């Protein structure tokens, strides 16, 4: 079945440690996104990528890094610089097509990764 | 900063009731999404609207572009409809591309009691 797979489902980070969240999609989508969800808050965009080997910062990119070496994969690294990493992280993808079509494309979401600090 | 406001924040209803969840936004958008988040956290896209009305089963979504307002309705509600419903919009950008992701409301926590 086509979809987005996030792993792990639960992740624990020790102070000063970098951790990487995996996101893989087999939908042949060009665009991929990482969002962070905090209790009582709307999802906020961390990074997005419109095409392989290119990515852009979202609203809250500080303390995070990404790579897009393959179309199917968009891993997110939570670095030690992120002082409040405890949150629910969601990955999404969409097929943007032409720039004007970008705005109208449905985003498909993964099941999420819940990150906690030890 | 462009905001997306949802109401109510929490809603508890009895099985069979007609449910309405509202979403308002501040400036012009190119698309509005209604999403459903299950207790485990997974999100499913229910509707994407740019005008008018869409229906899927017991779910109906409407949007009024002039009033910058959308509603999600659930007819004959059922306990399995219990979830968080999230409104998200893609604001128009100067380039018209909208490539910077969605802006999300905080969600409406719906509980349907048997």
Interface residues (C-beta under 8 A of the other chain):
Chain A: X31 X33 X35 X37 X40 X41 X42 X43 X44 X45 X48 X50 X56 X58 X88 X90 X96 X99 X100 X102 X103 X104 X106 X107 X108 X109 X110 X111 X112 X114
Chain B: X4 X30 X31 X33 X35 X40 X41 X42 X43 X44 X45 X48 X50 X86 X88 X90 X92 X95 X96 X97 X98 X99 X100 X101 X102 X103 X104 X105 X106 X107
